Amino acid sequence: MAKTIRETAREIRIFSETEVVVVGGGPAGVAAAVAAARGGAKTILVERYGHLGGMSTGGLVILIPFLSDGTTSRQIAGLCQEMIDRLDAMGAAVHPKDEEVGSTDPKILNYWRRRGHGGFISGGAVRYGALVDPEMLKCVLNDMVEESGVKLLLHSWGSRAIAEDDKVQGMIFESKSGRQAILSQITIDTTGDGDMFASVGAEFDDTIDRSVRSSNLALVFRIANVDADKYADFRDKEKTRHDELMKELTSQGGFNTYWRSSRPDILWCNNWIPNLSALSVEDLTWVEVNARKSMLLSHKFLKQNVPGFENSFIMDTASQIGTRGSGRLIGEHVVTWQDVLSGVVHEDSIAVLPHLGQTVSKGFPHVYIPYRALLPRRIDNLLVAGRCFSSDVNANNSLNWIQQCIPTGQAAGAAAALAIKQGTIPRKIDRKSLQASLLKQGVTLPGVTIESRSVSPAQRTSVG
């Protein structure tokens, strides 16, 4: 048995009291905080790193793909689109033009195929998505949070929620200012790993299927001063030789997948490191150390053998380790793989998501996320958004990407603000009012009936 010690009881200083506290400043957390504050709720956002954006910035996962379904329509808009629009104004995003979305023109397809890795193309059609500059995105998210009136706490690690009689009353965080508490009417868990809901005994599932993408960890890095066109020519025109080299690199313990960034002279390496846990401090440490060894090996090999890398150098490694899957809430509704394949339209749908690599069809319908998937079964005053929303392993594996986390965060924030206005708990809000609020915020809900009115699949309201 493991040895233990007894921690001395002590008084915890209350840092602040607020209506809504959001724990975790990744894509879902920023969306939740901004939506709650814009909805009129006094909101605090707590983030453990010194920046916002989570995987999309510190994790260097700089592709936000598949916001459309292979047609000319987009299903993911709202705050996700606002982030891209703001980056556009800074020249910090690369994406297909509106008139190119859904195109099957061979020239347009080839152009975006060379600039993505499949994130812009599927089923022979152009999909809307964006490659973003992670440093500029940090700035954009700061602006959105500040302009919305959110109180921001960086360098603050949310350690646990505070609850009594199955009602969450706030959270405790650690920082250089010590251990402090924030009391709130509603807490939103956007930690990715479900740290808040796990700490108060909410039901959750942390089983991992080692055969799926979300079971892998990563340490993303970027290589600069690359001739990306020269590399793309080699990859496309000498595919056999390219594949042989990548196989050789993998056999030596290196990484073999290099994609364009928002700049033509920088490539980024996403990677998949299996059989480790995002909830194990020893596993996380192992990845940080050993992935960098593989990075050095990979870069040396690329410089010596692969056209386009001759004058390159390692630009940076992610400040935030890549975690794709861990604890998932068991909520009022568990989104299952059958939900994903059936296209069931939930009465309380708050997000409509296209399939990742497939054009919308009878076999690959839109996926509807119900509000109930954000609600714990017996814990009140708590909402959950981002990759730890209520879902089974296979559904979560397909629905926990950045562009899918943002809509759940926006819905959670809007729901929290609505609960404050209605003087009730999140479980009891009027869900049609929530859907109407989301539509006003630029969210699209094609196929969802709201106030006896069906929203057209082509509907795309303005953002902001």
C-alpha positions in Angstrom: 0.0 0.0 0.0 1.2 3.5 -0.8 2.3 5.6 2.2 0.2 8.6 3.0 0.4 11.7 5.2 -2.4 13.7 6.7 -2.7 17.3 5.4 -3.4 19.8 8.1 -6.8 21.6 7.8 -6.5 25.3 7.1 -8.5 28.3 6.2 -8.6 29.2 2.5 -8.8 32.9 1.6 -11.7 33.8 -0.7 -10.2 35.6 -3.7 -13.5 36.6 -5.2 -17.2 35.9 -5.5 -18.7 35.8 -8.9 -21.7 34.6 -10.9 -19.8 32.3 -13.2 -16.3 30.8 -13.0 -14.8 29.0 -16.0 -11.9 26.7 -15.2 -9.5 26.1 -18.1 -8.7 28.7 -20.8 -8.4 26.5 -23.8 -10.7 26.9 -26.9 -13.8 25.7 -25.0 -13.0 27.8 -21.9 -12.4 31.0 -23.8 -15.7 30.5 -25.7 -17.5 29.7 -22.4 -16.2 32.8 -20.6 -16.8 35.1 -23.5 -20.4 33.8 -24.0 -21.2 34.0 -20.3 -19.9 37.6 -20.0 -21.5 38.8 -23.2 -24.7 37.3 -21.8 -24.5 39.6 -18.8 -23.0 37.3 -16.2 -20.1 38.4 -14.0 -17.4 35.9 -15.1 -13.9 34.9 -14.0 -11.7 32.7 -16.2 -8.9 30.7 -14.5 -6.1 29.3 -16.7 -3.0 27.4 -15.5 -0.6 28.6 -18.2 0.5 32.2 -19.0 -1.6 32.3 -22.2 -5.1 31.4 -23.5 -5.9 28.9 -26.3 -4.8 25.6 -24.9 -4.0 23.1 -27.6 -4.6 25.6 -30.4 -1.8 27.9 -29.1 0.4 26.4 -26.5 -0.1 22.9 -27.9 0.8 24.2 -31.4 -2.2 22.3 -32.9 -2.6 25.1 -35.4 -5.1 23.6 -37.8 -8.8 24.3 -37.2 -10.4 22.2 -39.9 -13.8 20.9 -41.1 -16.1 23.8 -40.2 -18.2 22.9 -43.3 -19.5 19.6 -44.6 -18.3 19.4 -48.2 -21.1 21.6 -49.5 -21.2 25.4 -49.6 -22.8 25.5 -46.1 -20.9 25.9 -42.8 -22.0 24.2 -39.7 -19.5 25.6 -37.2 -19.6 29.4 -36.9 -20.2 31.5 -33.8 -17.2 32.3 -31.7 -15.0 29.9 -33.7 -15.6 32.0 -36.8 -15.1 35.2 -34.9 -11.6 34.0 -33.8 -10.7 33.3 -37.5 -12.2 36.7 -38.6 -10.0 38.5 -36.1 -7.0 36.6 -37.2 -7.8 37.4 -40.8 -7.7 41.1 -39.9 -4.1 40.6 -38.7 -3.0 38.5 -41.7 -2.6 35.5 -39.3 -4.9 32.9 -40.8 -4.9 30.9 -44.1 -8.2 29.4 -45.3 -10.3 28.8 -48.4 -12.2 31.8 -49.8 -16.0 31.7 -49.4 -16.4 31.0 -53.1 -14.0 28.1 -52.9 -15.9 26.2 -50.1 -17.6 23.2 -51.6 -15.7 23.5 -54.9 -14.7 20.4 -56.9 -12.5 22.3 -59.3 -9.3 20.2 -59.8 -7.0 23.3 -59.7 -8.6 24.6 -56.4 -8.5 21.1 -54.9 -4.8 20.7 -55.8 -4.0 24.2 -54.3 -5.6 23.4 -50.9 -4.4 19.8 -50.9 -0.8 21.1 -51.0 -1.5 23.6 -48.2 -3.2 21.2 -45.9 -2.9 17.6 -45.0 -6.6 16.6 -45.7 -8.0 19.3 -43.4 -9.1 21.4 -46.4 -10.2 18.5 -48.7 -12.4 15.5 -48.3 -14.7 13.6 -50.6 -13.4 15.5 -53.6 -14.6 18.9 -52.3 -13.0 21.8 -50.5 -13.9 22.1 -46.8 -13.7 25.3 -44.8 -11.1 25.5 -42.1 -8.1 27.5 -41.2 -4.4 27.3 -40.4 -3.7 29.9 -37.7 -0.7 31.7 -36.2 -0.6 30.5 -32.6 1.1 33.6 -31.2 -1.4 35.9 -32.8 -4.2 33.7 -31.6 -3.1 34.2 -28.1 -3.4 37.9 -28.6 -6.8 37.6 -30.3 -8.2 35.5 -27.4 -6.8 38.0 -24.9 -8.7 40.8 -26.7 -12.0 38.8 -26.8 -11.8 38.0 -23.1 -10.9 41.6 -22.1 -13.5 43.2 -24.4 -16.2 40.9 -23.0 -15.4 42.1 -19.4 -14.1 38.7 -18.2 -11.9 38.8 -15.1 -8.8 36.8 -16.2 -6.4 34.8 -13.9 -3.4 33.3 -15.7 -0.8 31.2 -14.0 -3.6 29.8 -11.8 -4.1 26.1 -11.5 -7.7 25.0 -10.7 -7.1 22.2 -8.2 -10.7 21.2 -7.2 -14.3 22.3 -7.1 -16.1 23.2 -3.9 -19.3 21.4 -3.3 -21.9 20.7 -0.6 -25.0 18.5 -0.9 -24.1 17.8 -4.6 -24.2 21.5 -5.4 -21.0 23.2 -6.6 -20.3 26.5 -5.0 -17.0 27.5 -6.6 -13.5 26.2 -6.9 -10.0 26.4 -5.3 -6.9 27.3 -7.3 -3.2 27.5 -6.7 -0.9 30.2 -7.8 2.2 32.3 -6.8 -0.3 34.2 -4.6 -1.1 31.0 -2.6 -4.1 28.7 -2.3 -7.3 30.6 -2.8 -11.0 30.1 -3.5 -13.5 31.6 -5.9 -17.1 31.3 -4.9 -19.6 31.2 -7.8 -23.2 30.5 -8.6 -22.2 28.4 -11.6 -18.9 26.6 -12.4 -17.9 25.5 -15.9 -15.4 22.7 -16.2 -13.3 23.2 -19.4 -10.1 21.6 -18.1 -10.1 19.0 -20.8 -9.5 16.2 -18.3 -12.6 16.9 -16.2 -10.6 18.0 -13.1 -13.5 19.9 -11.6 -16.3 17.3 -12.1 -14.0 14.5 -10.9 -13.1 16.3 -7.7 -16.7 16.5 -6.6 -17.7 12.9 -7.4 -19.6 13.4 -10.6 -19.8 10.2 -12.6 -17.2 9.9 -15.3 -15.5 7.4 -17.6 -11.7 7.4 -18.0 -11.4 4.1 -19.9 -9.2 4.5 -23.0 -9.3 2.4 -26.2 -5.6 2.1 -27.1 -6.6 1.6 -30.8 -8.0 5.1 -31.3 -6.4 8.5 -32.0 -7.5 10.1 -28.7 -5.4 7.6 -26.6 -2.2 9.1 -28.0 -0.1 11.9 -26.4 2.0 14.3 -28.4 4.6 17.0 -28.3 4.2 19.2 -31.4 7.1 21.2 -32.7 7.8 23.5 -35.7 10.6 23.7 -38.2 11.5 27.0 -39.8 13.3 28.1 -42.9 11.8 25.2 -44.9 11.2 25.4 -48.6 7.7 24.1 -48.3 7.0 24.1 -52.1 10.2 22.1 -52.7 9.2 19.6 -50.1 5.6 19.4 -51.4 6.9 18.8 -54.9 9.1 15.9 -53.6 6.3 14.4 -51.6 3.8 14.6 -54.4 6.0 13.8 -57.4 8.3 11.2 -55.9 5.8 9.6 -53.5 7.5 6.2 -53.4 10.8 7.7 -52.4 9.2 10.0 -49.9 7.3 7.2 -48.3 10.4 5.0 -48.1 12.3 7.8 -46.3 9.5 8.4 -43.9 9.4 4.7 -43.1 13.1 4.7 -42.5 12.8 7.7 -40.2 10.0 6.0 -38.2 12.1 2.9 -37.8 14.9 5.0 -36.3 12.4 6.4 -33.7 11.6 9.7 -35.5 8.4 11.4 -36.5 7.2 11.2 -40.1 4.3 13.7 -40.6 5.1 17.4 -41.5 2.3 19.9 -42.4 2.2 23.5 -43.6 1.6 26.2 -41.1 0.1 29.6 -41.8 3.5 30.6 -43.3 5.1 29.0 -46.3 8.5 28.6 -44.6 7.4 26.9 -41.5 6.2 23.3 -41.2 4.8 21.7 -38.0 5.1 18.2 -36.8 2.1 16.6 -35.1 2.8 13.2 -33.6 1.1 10.3 -31.9 2.8 8.7 -28.9 0.9 5.6 -27.7 0.3 3.6 -24.6 0.7 6.5 -22.1 -1.9 8.3 -20.0 -2.7 12.0 -19.9 -3.5 11.6 -16.2 -0.1 10.2 -15.2 2.5 12.7 -14.3 5.2 10.2 -15.0 3.9 9.5 -18.5 3.6 13.3 -19.2 7.2 13.8 -18.1 8.4 10.9 -20.3 6.8 12.5 -23.3 8.4 15.9 -22.7 11.9 14.4 -22.4 11.8 11.6 -25.0 9.7 13.4 -27.7 12.4 16.1 -27.9 15.0 13.3 -28.4 12.9 12.1 -31.4 12.6 15.6 -32.6 16.4 16.1 -32.8 16.8 12.8 -34.5 14.0 13.6 -37.0 15.4 17.0 -37.9 18.9 15.7 -38.5 17.4 13.0 -40.8 15.3 15.5 -42.7 18.2 18.0 -43.3 20.3 15.2 -44.6 17.8 13.3 -46.8 14.6 15.3 -47.6 14.4 18.1 -50.2 13.3 21.4 -48.7 14.8 20.9 -45.3 18.4 21.7 -46.2 18.6 25.1 -44.5 16.0 24.5 -41.8 16.1 24.8 -38.1 13.9 23.8 -35.1 11.8 26.9 -34.3 10.0 25.8 -31.1 8.3 23.0 -29.2 4.9 23.2 -27.7 4.7 24.7 -24.2 1.7 22.6 -23.6 1.8 18.8 -24.0 -0.6 17.3 -26.5 -3.4 15.4 -24.7 -6.3 14.1 -26.8 -8.4 12.0 -24.4 -8.8 11.2 -20.7 -11.8 11.5 -18.4 -15.3 12.0 -19.9 -18.4 13.1 -18.0 -21.3 10.6 -17.7 -24.0 13.2 -18.1 -27.7 13.4 -18.6 -27.1 12.1 -22.1 -24.0 10.2 -23.2 -23.3 10.9 -26.9 -22.6 7.5 -28.5 -21.1 6.3 -31.7 -24.6 5.3 -32.7 -25.6 9.0 -32.3 -22.7 10.0 -34.5 -23.7 7.6 -37.3 -27.5 8.0 -37.0 -27.7 11.8 -37.3 -30.3 11.9 -34.5 -31.6 15.4 -34.0 -31.9 16.1 -30.3 -34.6 18.5 -29.2 -32.0 20.3 -27.1 -29.2 20.4 -29.7 -26.7 23.2 -29.0 -24.1 22.3 -31.7 -24.2 20.7 -35.2 -20.9 19.2 -36.3 -19.9 17.8 -39.7 -17.9 14.6 -39.9 -14.2 15.1 -40.0 -13.1 13.4 -43.2 -16.3 12.7 -45.0 -18.7 14.9 -47.0 -22.2 15.0 -45.5 -24.3 12.1 -46.8 -26.8 9.5 -45.5 -23.9 7.5 -44.3 -22.2 10.5 -42.7 -24.9 12.8 -41.4 -24.4 15.9 -39.3 -23.8 15.1 -35.6 -26.1 16.9 -33.1 -24.7 17.6 -29.6 -27.5 17.9 -27.0 -27.3 20.3 -24.1 -27.8 17.3 -21.7 -24.3 16.2 -22.7 -22.9 19.2 -20.8 -24.9 18.4 -17.6 -23.7 16.0 -14.8 -26.4 13.6 -13.7 -26.7 14.6 -10.0 -24.3 17.5 -9.5 -25.9 20.9 -9.8 -24.5 24.4 -10.6 -21.9 22.7 -12.8 -21.5 22.6 -16.6 -18.9 20.7 -18.7 -17.6 21.7 -22.1 -14.7 20.8 -24.4 -13.3 17.3 -24.9 -14.5 16.0 -21.6 -18.2 16.4 -22.4 -20.4 13.4 -21.9 -19.6 10.9 -24.7 -18.4 7.3 -25.2 -14.9 6.5 -26.3 -15.5 6.3 -30.1 -17.8 9.3 -30.2 -15.4 11.4 -28.2 -12.5 10.3 -30.5 -14.3 12.0 -33.4 -15.8 14.9 -31.6 -13.0 16.4 -29.4 -11.1 18.5 -31.9 -10.6 22.2 -31.4 -13.3 23.3 -33.7 -15.8 21.0 -32.0 -14.8 22.1 -28.5 -15.5 25.8 -29.1 -19.3 25.3 -29.8 -19.8 23.3 -26.6 -18.0 26.0 -24.7 -20.1 28.7 -26.2 -23.2 26.8 -25.4 -22.1 26.3 -21.8 -21.3 30.0 -21.3 -24.6 31.0 -22.9 -26.5 28.5 -20.7 -24.8 29.8 -17.5 -25.7 33.4 -18.4 -29.3 32.3 -19.1 -29.5 30.5 -15.7 -28.3 33.6 -13.9 -31.0 35.7 -15.7 -33.7 33.2 -15.1 -32.7 32.7 -11.4 -32.4 29.0 -11.8 -29.8 26.2 -12.1 -28.4 25.2 -15.5 -30.4 21.9 -15.4 -33.7 23.9 -15.4 -33.2 26.6 -17.9 -35.5 27.0 -20.9 -33.6 25.1 -23.6 -35.4 26.8 -26.5 -34.3 30.1 -25.1 -30.8 28.8 -25.0 -31.0 27.8 -28.7 -32.4 31.2 -29.6 -29.6 32.9 -27.8 -27.0 30.8 -29.6 -28.5 31.7 -33.0 -28.3 35.4 -32.1 -24.6 34.8 -31.4 -23.9 33.4 -34.9 -24.2 29.7 -34.1 -25.8 27.6 -36.8 -28.3 24.9 -35.9 -29.4 23.4 -39.2 -32.3 21.0 -38.9 -33.1 22.0 -35.3 -36.7 23.1 -34.7 -36.8 26.2 -32.5 -40.1 27.9 -31.6 -42.0 25.8 -34.2 -39.6 27.0 -36.8 -37.0 24.8 -38.6 -33.7 26.4 -39.1 -32.6 26.1 -42.7 -29.3 24.1 -43.3 -28.0 27.1 -45.2 -28.7 29.5 -42.4 -25.5 31.3 -41.2 -26.2 34.3 -39.0 -23.6 37.1 -38.6 -20.9 36.8 -36.0 -20.5 39.2 -33.1 
